Amino acid sequence: MTAYFEVKNITIKFGGLTAVDNVSFDIAEGEIFTIIGPNGAGKTTLFNLISRLYTPNAGHIIFRGEDVTKLSAQQIAGRGIARTFQNIELFESASTLQNLLVGRHRHSTTSTWQDILRLKKVRDEEVAHRRAVEEVMDVLRLQKYRDTPIGGLPYGVRKVVEVARALCVGPSLLLLDEPSSGLNVEETDAMAEWILEINNRLGVTVLMVEHDMSLVSRVSDRVLALNYGRAMALGTSEEVQSHPDVVAAYLGA
């Protein structure tokens, strides 16, 4: 049976440094799959390979049976893969609604001259985009912030808005890069609920890089541990956290 998403022997080198070294794993449709590891393990580099910000030196990335290794980042989004970033990448002077509408860009089918003339097709698309954005705001309870500029929102809300914008792309596979980074305990608990809601209610498969092990344990179906760019262990959260190599990597044994 073909895996929903698969990374095969992926490798990337920066000069003499091998940042990701022959890593392989697969994800089932509907799964929440998390990558963990100490600082410098290659987690975000692997994410950048998957979202096509980097080009691998070797290996393949397969999504829904298609080899997407050589596609552009824009083409990857068009296939239904969206991501967030560890550092929030939002337009601070724009409102929540305006930021989320940016996520709908890949669904636009009108031309520049049609936009200028404000044809019926343009107006109909705008209504459809607004409807999709409103649905995402409903799911993540962002309606009360819809007209608030991002620069005026608390950090924890901004993190949720970034996830919401990725969802507005309409992904079937969502990549979350350190979603709990910078959040307090209460905000991290809320983020766990949003991730489960996205997975269960919207049916989105989730691939996540995360350092907060309580969040990892709470939401993950399976976990892959990396160290120095190599896979150390793969299994349930409990299995991976108790693996001797993982314990040694985190504790420096």
N, C-alpha and C positions, 0 to 999 in steps of 0.2 A: 504493500500500500504506500502511495506517495505521501510524503510528509507535507503538511501545510506550508511550513517554512523551514528551510534547511541551510545551514552553513557547512561547507565541506572544505576542510583542510585550508582554511583561510590564513594567509600570512602577509604581513607588511613589515618592511624595514625602512628605517630612517637613517641613512648613512650606515654605520656599523652596528646600529641598535635594532634588534628584532623586537618590535613592540607587540605584535601578535604573532604567535608561532604555531602554525599548523593546528588551529582550533576547529573543532567540528561539533555540531549539535543540531537537533531538530526540534520543532515546536508543533504540537497538535493544534488544530483549530479550536478556539475557545479556551485555550490554556493561558494561565498567567505564569510566565517563565522569567526568572530573575537571575541576573549575573552579579556576583559579589566578588570581593577580593580587596586586599590592602591597597593603599595608594601606590600608583605606578604599575598596577597589575595589567593594564591594557584594556580596561572596561570601556572607557569612553572612546578610545581608538577603535575598538571593535564596533561600537555604535556608529562611529563616523564612516566606517567601511560599509556597514549595512545600509545607511542612508545615503551613501555614495558621495560623501564629502571627501573621502579618500578612495584611492584606487589600490586594490591589493596587488602584491607582487605574485601571489599564487593563490589558488583555490577558487571556489565558486559559491555564489549566493543564489538559492533557488526559492522562488515564491510561487505557490500554486502551480508547481510543475514547470515554471518558466525560469530560465537562467537570466537573472537580472544583474549579473556582476558588472556588465559594461554599460548599463543604462545611466543616464544623467540623474541628478537629484530631482529635477522636475519630472522626469519620466517615472521615477520611483514613486513620487507622490501621486502621479496619475494612475499607478497600479493599485493604489489603496494603502500605502504605507506612509504614516505621518509620525513626527517626533517632536518632543520638547527638548529643551536644553537645560543644563545644570544652572547656568546663569540666565536669568529671565531676559527674553528677547522680545519685548513688547514696545509699542509706540506710546511713550509716556504722556504725551499731550493729547492723544486721542482717547475717546471713551471706550469702555468695555465693548459696547456694541460695535463700534468702528473697528476695533482690533479683531473681533471675531469675524466680521465680514471679510477681512483680509484672508482668512482661512478658506473662504469660498471661492477664491480667485480661480482655482483650477477647474471649477465647474462652469466658468463663463464661456459662452459660445458665440457671443455677439462681436461684431467688428467695430473698429473705431468710428466709422461713419454712421453705423447704426446707433452707437452710443450718443453721438453728437445730435442726431435727429430725434433721439428719444422715441424710437419706434416701439410698437406694442410688444415685440419680442424682448426688447430691453426692459420694459416695465414689468413684464411677466417674470423675467428672470430675477429681477430685483425682489419681487414678492416672494419667489421661491427661496432665494437666499435668506431673506429676512425670516421666513418661516423656519428654515433649518437652524438658523442661529438662535431663534427664540426657543426652539426645542432643546438645544444644548444648554442654554441658560436655565431652563426649567429643571433639567436633570441635575445640574450642578448648583442650583439655587443661587444664581447670580443676577436674577431680575432686578433686585434693589440697587445693583451697581451698574445697570445697563448704560446710564448716561453720565457716569462718573469718570473723569479722566484717570487713566492708570496711575499717573503720578500722585494722585490723592488717595490711593487705596493702600491698606496695610499689606505688608509683604506676603503674608499667608494667603490673602485673597488674590494677589497677583499670580501666585503659583497656580492657583486653581484656574485663573483666566488663561494662563499659558496652556494648561491641559485642555481647556475648553476650545481654544483656537485650533489646536491640533485636531480635536474632534470635529470641528467644522469643515475640515478637509474631507471628511466622510471616510475615514480609514476603516479597513477591516483588520489591520495590524497596527497597533499603537506602540511606539517606542518612547518610554519614559526614562529620561536621564536624571537620576538622583532626585526624584520628586519630593523627598522630605528634606532636602538640603536647605538649611537656614530656618526650618520650622521648629516651633516648640512642641512639647509633648501633646498638647491638645490639638494643635494644627496637624501634627503627624497622624493622630488618631482619625481626624476628619479626612485626611488624604487617603488613608486606608479604606475608609468607607466609599470615597469617590471612585477609587480604583475597582473595588468590588462591584459598585453600581454600574460603572462603564462596562465591565466584563459581563455581568449578569443581565442587566436591563437592556443594554445596547448590543450585546453579543460581539463585542470587540475583543480580539485576541491581543494580549499585552506581553510585550518584551520589555523588561525593566532592568536598569542598573541602579543598585541601591546599597547604601552602607548601614542603614538602620536595621539591625537584625530583628527587632520586634516587628517592624513593618513587613520585612521579608517573610517572617514566620507566619504572620497573620494572613497574607494574601496569596502567597506563592504556591502553585501546584508542584513545580520543580525548580531546583536551583543549580546553577553552574558556578563553581568557584575557579577563579583565575589567579595566577601568580606569575610574575615576570613574563606575561604574555602567553602562558601555557595553561591548559585545563588541568586542574588538580582533582576535582571531584564533581560528580553529577548525581542528583537524586532529590529526595525530599529535603526540606529545610533542616529537619532534625538530623538526617543522615549526613548531610554536607557539613553542618556545624560541628558534628562530633568526629568528623574524619581527621585522622592524625596529621595529615599534611596541611589541612586547613587550620587546625589549632596551632601548629608550628608556625605557619605563615603570619597569623595574627598576633601571636604571643612572642614571636622571635625565638622560639625554642630551637 
